[in-house]
Each structure stands twice: as structure tokens, then as C-alpha cells.
Amino acid sequence: MLTVETIGRIRREHFVKGRTIKEIVRDLHISRNTVRKVLRSGETSFAYKREIQPRPRLGRWRADLDRLLLANVALTSSTGATRSCC
């Protein structure tokens, strides 16, 4: 993920110092497309956010897990049992 400092450095290298995209890529070890995206846009940060969150793999066992966790909480609170391991 690009930080604001990296984005600023890319822009300074290109617009102030006149370095080419290829030179910036070699110096900063980031992709050419990333440098081009930074130079073409006016954004100060780039973040990716999913539109739809995929279902977790535990989805089909979620009800069973919730039931077991609630049973465990009830067991520890009624008997005073605590975890024996670290």
C-alpha cells in the first residue's frame, strides 16, 4: 500500500526533478503502473475496499460454533473453571 510520503516522493521526482517513470520505478522498487496511476491522478492516498464481502468459510458451522461457545461460557461461569493452558 502506498503511503502519502511515497506518493509525494513520486510526484517530486517526476515534476520537480524531471525524472522519468522508468527511473522512479527502478529507484523506489514499485510497479510502473503504480507510478503512472499516481502521476495521472490527484489522489493523496489509494485504498481498495470490497463492495461485497465474501461469505466466510466457517459459514455453515457458525451456528454450531456459537452454540459451543455459549455452552463454554456458561460452563466456566457456573463451575468457576478457567483455562488450564497458556
ZAGUSE-296275 format. One record per residue: y, z, x of N, C-alpha, C in turn; chain; residue in three letters; residue number from 1. Coordinates in Angstrom, 1 decimal, padded with zeros to 4 digits. Layout:
<recs>
{n.py->Y, n.pz->Z, n.px->X, ca.py->Y, ca.pz->Z, ca.px->X, c.py->Y, c.pz->Z, c.px->X, chain->A, resn->ALA, resi->NUM};
...
</recs>
This chain:
<recs>
{n.py->-001.2, n.pz->000.0, n.px->000.8, ca.py->000.0, ca.pz->000.0, ca.px->000.0, c.py->001.2, c.pz->000.0, c.px->000.9, chain->A, resn->MET, resi->1};
{n.py->002.2, n.pz->-000.7, n.px->000.5, ca.py->003.4, ca.pz->-000.9, ca.px->001.3, c.py->004.4, c.pz->000.3, c.px->000.9, chain->A, resn->LEU, resi->2};
{n.py->005.0, n.pz->000.8, n.px->002.0, ca.py->006.0, ca.pz->001.9, ca.px->001.8, c.py->007.4, c.pz->001.2, c.px->001.8, chain->A, resn->THR, resi->3};
{n.py->008.3, n.pz->002.0, n.px->001.4, ca.py->009.7, ca.pz->001.5, ca.px->001.4, c.py->010.2, c.pz->001.2, c.px->002.8, chain->A, resn->VAL, resi->4};
{n.py->009.7, n.pz->001.9, n.px->003.8, ca.py->010.1, ca.pz->001.7, ca.px->005.2, c.py->009.5, c.pz->000.4, c.px->005.7, chain->A, resn->GLU, resi->5};
{n.py->008.3, n.pz->000.1, n.px->005.3, ca.py->007.7, ca.pz->-001.2, ca.px->005.7, c.py->008.4, c.pz->-002.4, c.px->005.1, chain->A, resn->THR, resi->6};
{n.py->008.7, n.pz->-002.3, n.px->003.8, ca.py->009.4, ca.pz->-003.3, ca.px->003.1, c.py->010.8, c.pz->-003.6, c.px->003.7, chain->A, resn->ILE, resi->7};
{n.py->011.5, n.pz->-002.5, n.px->004.1, ca.py->012.8, ca.pz->-002.6, ca.px->004.7, c.py->012.6, c.pz->-003.2, c.px->006.1, chain->A, resn->GLY, resi->8};
{n.py->011.6, n.pz->-002.9, n.px->006.8, ca.py->011.4, ca.pz->-003.4, ca.px->008.2, c.py->011.1, c.pz->-004.9, c.px->008.1, chain->A, resn->ARG, resi->9};
{n.py->010.3, n.pz->-005.3, n.px->007.1, ca.py->010.0, ca.pz->-006.8, ca.px->006.9, c.py->011.3, c.pz->-007.5, c.px->006.7, chain->A, resn->ILE, resi->10};
{n.py->012.1, n.pz->-007.0, n.px->005.8, ca.py->013.4, ca.pz->-007.7, ca.px->005.4, c.py->014.4, c.pz->-007.7, c.px->006.6, chain->A, resn->ARG, resi->11};
{n.py->014.5, n.pz->-006.6, n.px->007.4, ca.py->015.4, ca.pz->-006.6, ca.px->008.5, c.py->014.9, c.pz->-007.6, c.px->009.6, chain->A, resn->ARG, resi->12};
{n.py->013.6, n.pz->-007.6, n.px->009.8, ca.py->013.0, ca.pz->-008.5, ca.px->010.9, c.py->013.4, c.pz->-010.0, c.px->010.5, chain->A, resn->GLU, resi->13};
{n.py->013.2, n.pz->-010.3, n.px->009.2, ca.py->013.4, ca.pz->-011.7, ca.px->008.8, c.py->014.9, c.pz->-012.1, c.px->008.7, chain->A, resn->HIS, resi->14};
{n.py->015.7, n.pz->-011.3, n.px->007.9, ca.py->017.0, ca.pz->-011.6, ca.px->007.6, c.py->018.0, c.pz->-011.3, c.px->008.6, chain->A, resn->PHE, resi->15};
{n.py->017.9, n.pz->-010.2, n.px->009.3, ca.py->018.8, ca.pz->-009.8, ca.px->010.4, c.py->018.5, c.pz->-010.3, c.px->011.7, chain->A, resn->VAL, resi->16};
{n.py->017.2, n.pz->-010.2, n.px->012.1, ca.py->016.8, ca.pz->-010.6, ca.px->013.5, c.py->016.3, c.pz->-012.1, c.px->013.5, chain->A, resn->LYS, resi->17};
{n.py->016.1, n.pz->-012.7, n.px->012.3, ca.py->015.8, ca.pz->-014.1, ca.px->012.3, c.py->014.3, c.pz->-014.4, c.px->012.7, chain->A, resn->GLY, resi->18};
{n.py->013.5, n.pz->-013.4, n.px->012.6, ca.py->012.1, ca.pz->-013.7, ca.px->013.0, c.py->011.3, c.pz->-014.4, c.px->011.9, chain->A, resn->ARG, resi->19};
{n.py->010.4, n.pz->-015.2, n.px->012.3, ca.py->009.6, ca.pz->-016.0, ca.px->011.3, c.py->008.5, c.pz->-015.1, c.px->010.7, chain->A, resn->THR, resi->20};
{n.py->008.0, n.pz->-015.6, n.px->009.6, ca.py->006.9, ca.pz->-014.8, ca.px->008.9, c.py->005.7, c.pz->-014.6, c.px->009.8, chain->A, resn->ILE, resi->21};
{n.py->005.4, n.pz->-015.6, n.px->010.5, ca.py->004.2, ca.pz->-015.5, ca.px->011.4, c.py->004.4, c.pz->-014.4, c.px->012.4, chain->A, resn->LYS, resi->22};
{n.py->005.6, n.pz->-014.3, n.px->013.0, ca.py->005.9, ca.pz->-013.3, ca.px->014.0, c.py->005.8, c.pz->-011.9, c.px->013.3, chain->A, resn->GLU, resi->23};
{n.py->006.3, n.pz->-011.8, n.px->012.1, ca.py->006.3, ca.pz->-010.5, ca.px->011.4, c.py->004.8, c.pz->-010.1, c.px->011.1, chain->A, resn->ILE, resi->24};
{n.py->004.0, n.pz->-011.0, n.px->010.7, ca.py->002.6, ca.pz->-010.8, ca.px->010.4, c.py->001.9, c.pz->-010.3, c.px->011.6, chain->A, resn->VAL, resi->25};
{n.py->002.1, n.pz->-010.9, n.px->012.7, ca.py->001.4, ca.pz->-010.5, ca.px->014.0, c.py->001.9, c.pz->-009.1, c.px->014.4, chain->A, resn->ARG, resi->26};
{n.py->003.2, n.pz->-008.8, n.px->014.3, ca.py->003.7, ca.pz->-007.5, ca.px->014.7, c.py->003.2, c.pz->-006.4, c.px->013.8, chain->A, resn->ASP, resi->27};
{n.py->003.3, n.pz->-006.6, n.px->012.5, ca.py->003.0, ca.pz->-005.5, ca.px->011.6, c.py->001.5, c.pz->-005.4, c.px->011.1, chain->A, resn->LEU, resi->28};
{n.py->000.7, n.pz->-006.4, n.px->011.4, ca.py->-000.7, ca.pz->-006.4, ca.px->011.0, c.py->-000.9, c.pz->-006.4, c.px->009.5, chain->A, resn->HIS, resi->29};
{n.py->-000.1, n.pz->-007.2, n.px->008.8, ca.py->-000.3, ca.pz->-007.3, ca.px->007.4, c.py->-000.4, c.pz->-008.7, c.px->007.0, chain->A, resn->ILE, resi->30};
{n.py->-000.8, n.pz->-009.0, n.px->005.8, ca.py->-001.1, ca.pz->-010.4, ca.px->005.5, c.py->000.2, c.pz->-011.3, c.px->005.3, chain->A, resn->SER, resi->31};
{n.py->000.0, n.pz->-012.5, n.px->005.5, ca.py->001.1, ca.pz->-013.5, ca.px->005.4, c.py->001.6, c.pz->-013.5, c.px->003.9, chain->A, resn->ARG, resi->32};
{n.py->000.7, n.pz->-013.5, n.px->003.0, ca.py->001.1, ca.pz->-013.5, ca.px->001.6, c.py->001.9, c.pz->-012.2, c.px->001.2, chain->A, resn->ASN, resi->33};
{n.py->001.6, n.pz->-011.1, n.px->001.8, ca.py->002.3, ca.pz->-009.9, ca.px->001.5, c.py->003.7, c.pz->-010.0, c.px->002.0, chain->A, resn->THR, resi->34};
{n.py->003.9, n.pz->-010.5, n.px->003.2, ca.py->005.2, ca.pz->-010.7, ca.px->003.8, c.py->006.0, c.pz->-011.7, c.px->002.9, chain->A, resn->VAL, resi->35};
{n.py->005.4, n.pz->-012.8, n.px->002.5, ca.py->006.1, ca.pz->-013.7, ca.px->001.7, c.py->006.5, c.pz->-013.1, c.px->000.3, chain->A, resn->ARG, resi->36};
{n.py->005.6, n.pz->-012.3, n.px->-000.2, ca.py->006.0, ca.pz->-011.6, ca.px->-001.5, c.py->007.1, c.pz->-010.7, c.px->-001.4, chain->A, resn->LYS, resi->37};
{n.py->007.2, n.pz->-009.9, n.px->-000.3, ca.py->008.3, ca.pz->-009.0, ca.px->000.0, c.py->009.6, c.pz->-009.8, c.px->000.1, chain->A, resn->VAL, resi->38};
{n.py->009.6, n.pz->-010.9, n.px->000.9, ca.py->010.8, ca.pz->-011.6, ca.px->001.1, c.py->011.3, c.pz->-012.3, c.px->-000.1, chain->A, resn->LEU, resi->39};
{n.py->010.4, n.pz->-012.8, n.px->-001.0, ca.py->010.8, ca.pz->-013.5, ca.px->-002.2, c.py->011.3, c.pz->-012.6, c.px->-003.3, chain->A, resn->ARG, resi->40};
{n.py->010.9, n.pz->-011.4, n.px->-003.3, ca.py->011.2, ca.pz->-010.5, ca.px->-004.5, c.py->012.3, c.pz->-009.5, c.px->-004.0, chain->A, resn->SER, resi->41};
{n.py->012.9, n.pz->-008.9, n.px->-005.0, ca.py->013.9, ca.pz->-007.9, ca.px->-004.8, c.py->013.4, c.pz->-006.5, c.px->-004.9, chain->A, resn->GLY, resi->42};
{n.py->012.1, n.pz->-006.4, n.px->-005.0, ca.py->011.4, ca.pz->-005.1, ca.px->-005.3, c.py->011.5, c.pz->-004.2, c.px->-004.0, chain->A, resn->GLU, resi->43};
{n.py->011.6, n.pz->-002.9, n.px->-004.3, ca.py->011.6, ca.pz->-001.9, ca.px->-003.2, c.py->010.3, c.pz->-001.2, c.px->-003.1, chain->A, resn->THR, resi->44};
{n.py->009.4, n.pz->-001.4, n.px->-004.1, ca.py->008.0, ca.pz->-000.9, ca.px->-004.0, c.py->007.1, c.pz->-001.8, c.px->-004.8, chain->A, resn->SER, resi->45};
{n.py->005.9, n.pz->-001.8, n.px->-004.4, ca.py->004.9, ca.pz->-002.6, ca.px->-005.1, c.py->003.7, c.pz->-001.7, c.px->-005.5, chain->A, resn->PHE, resi->46};
{n.py->003.4, n.pz->-001.6, n.px->-006.8, ca.py->002.4, ca.pz->-000.8, ca.px->-007.3, c.py->001.5, c.pz->-001.6, c.px->-008.3, chain->A, resn->ALA, resi->47};
{n.py->000.2, n.pz->-001.4, n.px->-008.2, ca.py->-000.7, ca.pz->-002.1, ca.px->-009.1, c.py->-001.2, c.pz->-001.0, c.px->-010.1, chain->A, resn->TYR, resi->48};
{n.py->-001.0, n.pz->-001.4, n.px->-011.4, ca.py->-001.5, ca.pz->-000.5, ca.px->-012.4, c.py->-002.4, c.pz->-001.3, c.px->-013.4, chain->A, resn->LYS, resi->49};
{n.py->-003.6, n.pz->-000.7, n.px->-013.6, ca.py->-004.5, ca.pz->-001.4, ca.px->-014.5, c.py->-004.0, c.pz->-001.4, c.px->-016.0, chain->A, resn->ARG, resi->50};
{n.py->-004.2, n.pz->-002.5, n.px->-016.7, ca.py->-003.8, ca.pz->-002.5, ca.px->-018.1, c.py->-004.9, c.pz->-001.8, c.px->-018.9, chain->A, resn->GLU, resi->51};
{n.py->-006.1, n.pz->-002.0, n.px->-018.6, ca.py->-007.2, ca.pz->-001.4, ca.px->-019.3, c.py->-008.1, c.pz->-000.7, c.px->-018.3, chain->A, resn->ILE, resi->52};
{n.py->-008.3, n.pz->000.6, n.px->-018.6, ca.py->-009.1, ca.pz->001.4, ca.px->-017.7, c.py->-010.6, c.pz->001.2, c.px->-018.1, chain->A, resn->GLN, resi->53};
{n.py->-011.4, n.pz->000.8, n.px->-017.1, ca.py->-012.8, ca.pz->000.6, ca.px->-017.4, c.py->-013.5, c.pz->001.9, c.px->-017.8, chain->A, resn->PRO, resi->54};
{n.py->-014.6, n.pz->001.8, n.px->-018.6, ca.py->-015.3, ca.pz->003.0, ca.px->-019.0, c.py->-016.1, c.pz->003.5, c.px->-017.8, chain->A, resn->ARG, resi->55};
{n.py->-016.1, n.pz->004.8, n.px->-017.7, ca.py->-016.8, ca.pz->005.4, ca.px->-016.6, c.py->-018.3, c.pz->005.2, c.px->-016.7, chain->A, resn->PRO, resi->56};
{n.py->-019.0, n.pz->005.2, n.px->-015.6, ca.py->-020.5, ca.pz->005.1, ca.px->-015.6, c.py->-021.2, c.pz->006.2, c.px->-016.3, chain->A, resn->ARG, resi->57};
{n.py->-020.5, n.pz->007.4, n.px->-016.3, ca.py->-021.1, ca.pz->008.5, ca.px->-016.9, c.py->-021.0, c.pz->008.5, c.px->-018.5, chain->A, resn->LEU, resi->58};
{n.py->-020.4, n.pz->007.5, n.px->-019.0, ca.py->-020.0, ca.pz->007.5, ca.px->-020.4, c.py->-021.2, c.pz->007.8, c.px->-021.4, chain->A, resn->GLY, resi->59};
{n.py->-022.4, n.pz->007.3, n.px->-021.1, ca.py->-023.5, ca.pz->007.6, ca.px->-022.1, c.py->-024.0, c.pz->009.0, c.px->-022.0, chain->A, resn->ARG, resi->60};
{n.py->-023.8, n.pz->009.6, n.px->-020.9, ca.py->-024.3, ca.pz->011.0, ca.px->-020.7, c.py->-023.1, c.pz->012.0, c.px->-020.8, chain->A, resn->TRP, resi->61};
{n.py->-022.0, n.pz->011.6, n.px->-021.2, ca.py->-020.8, ca.pz->012.5, ca.px->-021.3, c.py->-021.1, c.pz->013.7, c.px->-022.3, chain->A, resn->ARG, resi->62};
{n.py->-021.6, n.pz->013.3, n.px->-023.4, ca.py->-021.8, ca.pz->014.4, ca.px->-024.4, c.py->-022.8, c.pz->015.4, c.px->-023.9, chain->A, resn->ALA, resi->63};
{n.py->-023.9, n.pz->015.0, n.px->-023.2, ca.py->-024.9, ca.pz->015.9, ca.px->-022.7, c.py->-024.2, c.pz->016.8, c.px->-021.6, chain->A, resn->ASP, resi->64};
{n.py->-023.4, n.pz->016.1, n.px->-020.7, ca.py->-022.8, ca.pz->016.9, ca.px->-019.7, c.py->-021.8, c.pz->017.9, c.px->-020.2, chain->A, resn->LEU, resi->65};
{n.py->-021.0, n.pz->017.6, n.px->-021.2, ca.py->-020.1, ca.pz->018.5, ca.px->-021.9, c.py->-020.9, c.pz->019.7, c.px->-022.4, chain->A, resn->ASP, resi->66};
{n.py->-022.0, n.pz->019.4, n.px->-023.1, ca.py->-022.8, ca.pz->020.4, ca.px->-023.7, c.py->-023.4, c.pz->021.4, c.px->-022.6, chain->A, resn->ARG, resi->67};
{n.py->-023.9, n.pz->020.8, n.px->-021.5, ca.py->-024.4, ca.pz->021.7, ca.px->-020.4, c.py->-023.3, c.pz->022.5, c.px->-019.8, chain->A, resn->LEU, resi->68};
{n.py->-022.1, n.pz->021.9, n.px->-019.6, ca.py->-021.0, ca.pz->022.7, ca.px->-019.0, c.py->-020.6, c.pz->023.8, c.px->-019.9, chain->A, resn->LEU, resi->69};
{n.py->-020.5, n.pz->023.6, n.px->-021.2, ca.py->-020.1, ca.pz->024.6, ca.px->-022.1, c.py->-021.2, c.pz->025.7, c.px->-022.2, chain->A, resn->LEU, resi->70};
{n.py->-022.5, n.pz->025.4, n.px->-022.1, ca.py->-023.5, ca.pz->026.4, ca.px->-022.1, c.py->-023.4, c.pz->027.2, c.px->-020.8, chain->A, resn->ALA, resi->71};
{n.py->-023.1, n.pz->026.5, n.px->-019.7, ca.py->-023.0, ca.pz->027.2, ca.px->-018.4, c.py->-021.8, c.pz->028.2, c.px->-018.4, chain->A, resn->ASN, resi->72};
{n.py->-020.7, n.pz->027.8, n.px->-019.0, ca.py->-019.5, ca.pz->028.7, ca.px->-019.1, c.py->-019.9, c.pz->029.9, c.px->-020.0, chain->A, resn->VAL, resi->73};
{n.py->-020.6, n.pz->029.7, n.px->-021.1, ca.py->-021.0, ca.pz->030.8, ca.px->-022.0, c.py->-022.0, c.pz->031.7, c.px->-021.3, chain->A, resn->ALA, resi->74};
{n.py->-022.9, n.pz->031.1, n.px->-020.5, ca.py->-023.9, ca.pz->031.9, ca.px->-019.8, c.py->-023.2, c.pz->032.8, c.px->-018.7, chain->A, resn->LEU, resi->75};
{n.py->-022.3, n.pz->032.3, n.px->-018.0, ca.py->-021.6, ca.pz->033.0, ca.px->-016.9, c.py->-020.7, c.pz->034.1, c.px->-017.5, chain->A, resn->THR, resi->76};
{n.py->-020.0, n.pz->033.8, n.px->-018.6, ca.py->-019.1, ca.pz->034.8, ca.px->-019.2, c.py->-019.9, c.pz->035.9, c.px->-019.9, chain->A, resn->SER, resi->77};
{n.py->-021.0, n.pz->035.7, n.px->-020.5, ca.py->-021.8, ca.pz->036.7, ca.px->-021.2, c.py->-022.6, c.pz->037.6, c.px->-020.3, chain->A, resn->SER, resi->78};
{n.py->-023.1, n.pz->037.0, n.px->-019.2, ca.py->-024.0, ca.pz->037.8, ca.px->-018.3, c.py->-023.3, c.pz->038.2, c.px->-017.0, chain->A, resn->THR, resi->79};
{n.py->-022.1, n.pz->037.8, n.px->-016.8, ca.py->-021.4, ca.pz->038.2, ca.px->-015.6, c.py->-021.9, c.pz->037.5, c.px->-014.4, chain->A, resn->GLY, resi->80};
{n.py->-022.7, n.pz->036.4, n.px->-014.6, ca.py->-023.3, ca.pz->035.7, ca.px->-013.4, c.py->-022.2, c.pz->034.9, c.px->-012.8, chain->A, resn->ALA, resi->81};
{n.py->-022.3, n.pz->034.8, n.px->-011.5, ca.py->-021.4, ca.pz->033.9, ca.px->-010.7, c.py->-022.2, c.pz->032.9, c.px->-009.9, chain->A, resn->THR, resi->82};
{n.py->-021.5, n.pz->032.0, n.px->-009.3, ca.py->-022.2, ca.pz->031.1, ca.px->-008.4, c.py->-022.7, c.pz->031.8, c.px->-007.2, chain->A, resn->ARG, resi->83};
{n.py->-024.0, n.pz->031.5, n.px->-006.8, ca.py->-024.6, ca.pz->032.2, ca.px->-005.7, c.py->-024.4, c.pz->031.4, c.px->-004.4, chain->A, resn->SER, resi->84};
{n.py->-024.1, n.pz->030.1, n.px->-004.5, ca.py->-023.9, ca.pz->029.3, ca.px->-003.3, c.py->-022.4, c.pz->029.2, c.px->-003.0, chain->A, resn->CYS, resi->85};
{n.py->-022.1, n.pz->028.6, n.px->-001.9, ca.py->-020.7, ca.pz->028.5, ca.px->-001.5, c.py->-019.9, c.pz->027.7, c.px->-002.4, chain->A, resn->CYS, resi->86};
</recs>
